[in-house]
Amino acid sequence: MPSQKKPRLAILHYAAPPTIGGVESTIAAHARLFADHGYPVKIIAGRGEPFDARVPVQIIPMIDSRHSFVGEVNRKLANGIINSDFHALTGAISRVLKNALADVDVCIAHNVLTLHKNLALTSALREIIQNENVRLVAWCHDFAWDDPVYAGELYTGLPWDLLRQKWAGVKYVVVSKARREELARLLRLSEHEIAVVPPGLDACEFLGVTPTTARWVSDLQLFTAAPLLLLPARVTRRKNIELAIEITAALRARGLAPKLVVMGPLGPHNPANAAYLDELRALRRTQGVADAVIFLHEYGLVDDAARRDLYLLADAMLFPSEREGFGIPILEAGLARLPIFCADLAPFRESAREHANYFKLDEPPKAIAARIADCLARDARYQLKQRVLREYAWGRIFVEQIEPLVKGM
């Protein structure tokens, strides 16, 4: 059976990137995600610039909320005056927008159906969807009729009532459950008629990691780790990496999903380090964590930028060295605000003092793992980070919530 043809999409808003704003950043993310998944998608906006070669940006100046003529019309509307300028603007927008939507199957309009920043655009869009074969998704971030700031600018009757009426055949989307309650009340809809699709984050983009690090995150599935433990050391016997592997196995036995990233390459001055690495590989197999213990040097060079990235991505530092003269990673983890779980060595206590979590080298790995698990279970920052990665990653939101919206229309 041939695959279903993907609908042609347009994302409509007053402005597009590089305009700075929550809606504009959401639009950019949506457009990239649709393009990533093979959807023909374009942006229709009053102002903006191309930001992705796969996403055409069609500028219609009259739909910009800050267009000079729109501003004149808006000032009259704010005083309850509907004159020929409003009707002329509505007609002009309707003609141009109709042409822009001629090759579109689904239009995703952000805030146009619930905000009064360009009521001529709202009126024109209403006319178009009543007469043209284009399906409409109303992505509602803000509601003019529910905002006391705008109370003096809204009046009973058209065009203002368009912002508090249910439009037939339109799929309504809001960004939170709280917004769903508000919109259901405003439009007199049942809540099950309104989809909730939150904004998301691309963690690698937000943190500004290098392309190399982003590739590791994807290839090694680092964001599935809970927790992601960083061991910033070369592969040399005094770093006691075998204990870190056993702790990782004990964390898995407790029902967690840990990954241990050993950052450094083989120590350069001792030929026996190659044999030590072979021992560690064998140990991770016998401990059942071959997929959870990563020797990063096997995947590429960890330069200074990647090193910084790994501290930003990790949930905690695990540093079980048997001997150290100082331990620079303690300082690095401190700057990165990482919880530190380390051997109880005098140099570490000298630098970290009471701000690290120490364990004795003769403690059973299960006991150390229990303390790590307990500490992270009580760490609100760690728990929120895991929730963000689990619930608010753009990739997951697209596949589970955004794509089904357009497929189902």
N, C-alpha and C positions, 0 to 999 in steps of 0.2 A: 504494500500500500504506500503510495507516495506521501511524503511528509506534508503537513498542512503549511500553506504559504503564510509567512509571517506578515501581519498587518503593517501598513505604512503609517508611521507615527509622526505627529507634530506636537511639540511642547510649547505652549503659549503662555506668555507672561509680559508684564509691562517692560521688563528689562532682563537682560541676560548677562553672564560674566563678560568682562571683568568687573561689572557692578558688584559691590560687596554687600552681602546680605544672606540671611539664612535661606530664604527662598531661592535666591540665585545659586547658592552653593548646592542646594538640593537638585535644582534643574541640571546643573553641570554633571553631578554624579549620576542622575537618572539617564541623561543622554549618553554618557560613556558606557554605562552598564547595558543599555539597549544595543549600542553599537558593538560592544564586546560579544553579545549573544546573537549577532547577525540581523538585527532589526534595522530596516531603513528608518532613520530618524532625523528630523530637523528641528531647529528652534525658530519660532516666530516671536519677535520681540520688538519693542519700540526703540531700544538702544542695546548695544553690546557689540562684541567682536568674536570672530571664530576662535575657538580654543582647542579644537580637536579636528584633524583633517577629515575624519569620518562623519562629522556632524555639521551640515550646512547651517548657517545662521542667517535667516532672512529678516531684514530690518524693515519695519513699517513704522516710520516716525510717529504717526498719529496715534498709535496705541501706547506710546510712552506716557506714563502718568505725569511726567515733567515737561511734556511738549507745551510750547507757549500757548497755542490755541486751546489745547486741552485744559490748561490752567485757567484760561478765561472762562471757558464753559463751566469748569468745576466751581469757580467762584460764584457764578450765577446760580448753579444748582445748590450750593451751600446756603443760599438765601431763598431757596424754593422756586427759583425762576427757570422755567423751561422755555427757551425761545428758538428762533430759527437756526441759531448757531449750533445748538445741540442736535437738531434734526439733520443739519448739513453735515456735521461731523460724524454722526451715526451712519448716514448714507455713504459718506466717503470711506469710512472704515469698512463698512459692509462689502463694498465693491472690491476693495483691495484684499481683504481677508478671505472673501469667497474664492478669489483666484489662488491665494496662497494655500487654501485647503483643498483645492481641486484634485490633487494627487495624494490625498491623505485619507486613511481609513479610520483612524482614531486620533482625536485631538485631546491632549491632556492640558487642561487650562488651570493654571495656578492662581488662586485667589480671585479670578475674574468674576465668579458667580456669587461671591460673598463680601467683596470689598468694593468701596465706592471710588476708587482712585481714578477710574475712567469709565463712567457709566455709559458713555457712548459705545465703548468697546463691548461692555456687557450687553447692551441692547442689540448691537450688530451681531454678536455671537448667537444670541437667542433667535434672531431672525434666520440666521444661516442654518442652524441645526434643525429648525422647523421645516426647512425647505430643501435641504441638501442631504445627501447620503453620507454623512460623517457622524460617527459615534463620538460621544463626549464623556470624558472623565473630568469631574470637578474636584481638583485637589485643593482642599480648603484649609488654609493655615490660620486665617484671621477672619473675624466676622464683624462687619461694620455695625450691624444692628445690636450687637451684644457689647459693644465697646462704649463706655460712657464718654470717652474723649470725642466721639463722633456724634453724640446724641443731638447736638444742635444743627447738624448738617444733613439730617435725614428727615424725609417727609412721607406721609401716607400717599400712596398712589405710585404710578409709574413715573420715572424708571426705578425709583428707590425700592419699590416692593419686589423687584426682580431679585434683590439680595436676600429676601426672606421667603421666597416661594420655592417649592420643589419644582424643578424642571423635569418634564416627562422624558423618560428614556435615558436620563443621565445617571451615571454611576458616581456616587459621592464618596470621597476619601478624606479622612482627617489624619492628623499626625499623632493623636494620643486619645486614650479612652476618655479623658476629661473633655477634650474637644468634641468627641462623639456625642456625649451627653448634651453639650451646648447646642450642637447643630441639630440634633434630633428635636430638641425643644423649639429651636428657632423655625425649623421647616415643618414641624409637626410630622416627623418621620418616626418610625420605630428604629431602635438602635441597630437592629440586624440588617437594616437597609444601608448602613454606612460602614465602609471598610476602614479599619485603623491600620495605617502603614507609617511607622515612625521614620524619621530621618536616621541615617546611619553614619558610620565612619569607616574610612579606609585607614587602618592603624598605621601601616607603613608610610602612607602619604602624610598623615598627620604628624608622625614622629620624624619625618624627613630622612628616612634611612636610604642608604645607597641602593642602586639597582642590584648590586651583588647580594646585599643583605636581604632585599625583598625576594630575590630568587631563592635564597636559602629558606626563608620563611615559608614560601610556597612548596618547594620541593621536599623539605624536611617536615612540613606540617607543624611548624613550631607553635602556631597559635592554637593547636589542639591540646597543647600541654597544660596540665594543671596539677602542679606548678611547673614552670620552666626554670630550671636550675642552671646557673652559670658557674663553671669551674675555670677561672682565668689563669691557666698554668700550662707550661710545657709538659709533654709526656716524659716524665722522669720519675724514678722510683720514690724519691723523697716527698713527692707531691701526694702520695698515698691515694691514688685515683681508685684503687680497688675498693677502698672504704666508701667512696662516693657511689660507686656502682652498686654496692650492697645496700646502701641507704636508698638508692633509687628503686631497687627491687622491693625493699621493705615498704616503701611508699605505695608501690603498685599493689602489694599484697593487702594494704589497708583500703583499697578501692579507689585510690587516686590515679591520675593519668600523668605521671611525671615524665619529663624529658630532661636529660642531663647533657649539656653542651660543654665539652672539653675544648677550650678555645685554642690552645697552643699546639704547635707542631712538636716533633720529637726534640728533646733536648740536644743541643748541637755538639756537646763535648764528650759524650759517653756512648761508644758503639753499642753498649748493652741495652740502650733505650729501645732499640728495634725489637729485641726479645721481650722487653717489658710490655710493649704495645701488643705483641702477639698474646701474651698472658692476659692482658686486659680484654682483648677481643674474645678470648676463650671464656673468660669469666662472665662477660655480659651474656654469652650464649647460655652458659649453665645456670645463670641467675634468671633467665627468661626475659631479659631486657635488651635483646639485640636491636630492637627497633626504637628503644628509648634512650640509648646512650650513643651520643654522636661525637665522633672525633672530627672536629670541623676542618682540620688541615687536609682531610681527605677530599674536601669539596672545594678548596681554593684557599688563596692567601687571605689571612685576616690582617688587614692593614689597620691603621689608626682609626679611620672612619668606621670601618666595620666593627672594630673593638668598641667604639663609643655606642654604635647601634645596639650591640648585644647587651650592653648594660641597660639601655633604655627598654629593651624588649623583655628582659628577664624578670622573673618574679622574686628571685632570691639568689644570693651567692652562697655556694657550698665550697668550703675551702678546708680540706682535711689534712693539710700538710703535716708531716712528722717533724720537720725542722724548717725554720725560716730565720733569716737575719733581720728582716723587717716585715715585708708583706705589703707591697704597694697596692695590690688589689683591694685591701681593706680601705684605703683612702678613696680609690675609684668608686667602690660600692657606696661609700658614704656620700660622695658627691651625687651619685645616681639615686640616692635615697632607697637603696636596696636593703632589705633585711639580710643580715649576715649570719650564717651558721658556719662556725669555724672551730678548728681544734683549739684547745685551751693552752696556747703557747704564750710565753711571756712577751714576745714582740707584738703579738696581736692585742694583748691587754694594754700594752703601752700606748698603742695608737687608738684603738677602739674603746678602751675603758669599759664602762658598763653598757655600751651601746651595741654590742654584738651578742649573739647567742652562742655560748661556748659549750663544747662537749669534750669529754675525756677520750683519748684515743683508744682506750680499752673498753669503752662502752659498747654494748651490742648495737649493731646497726638498726635493729628494730626499735630500740629505745630512742636512738637519735631521730629516726623517722617519725616516731610518735610525737616528739617535741616539735619537729618541723611542722607536722600536720596540725598540731594544736595551735601553734603560733599563727599559722596562715589562716586557720579557721576563725581566729579572733581578729584578724587584720582586715578592717573595713576597706582599705585601699585595694588589697589583693582581691577581695570578694567582688568589689565593684568592677575592677578591671576584668575579671573573668566573666562577669555578667555582660559587660560591654562587648567583649570578644564573642561571646556566645549568642547574644540576642541582637546586637546592633551592628554587626559587620555587614557592609553593603552587599557583599556577594550573597550572603544568606538571605537578606531581606529581598533582594531581587528575585531569587529563585522561588522563595516560599510565598512572597506576598505581591510583588510588583508584576512579575510576568503573568501570573494567573489572572490578574485584572484585565490585561489587554487580550489575553487568549480567550477569556470568557465572554468577550463582547461581540 
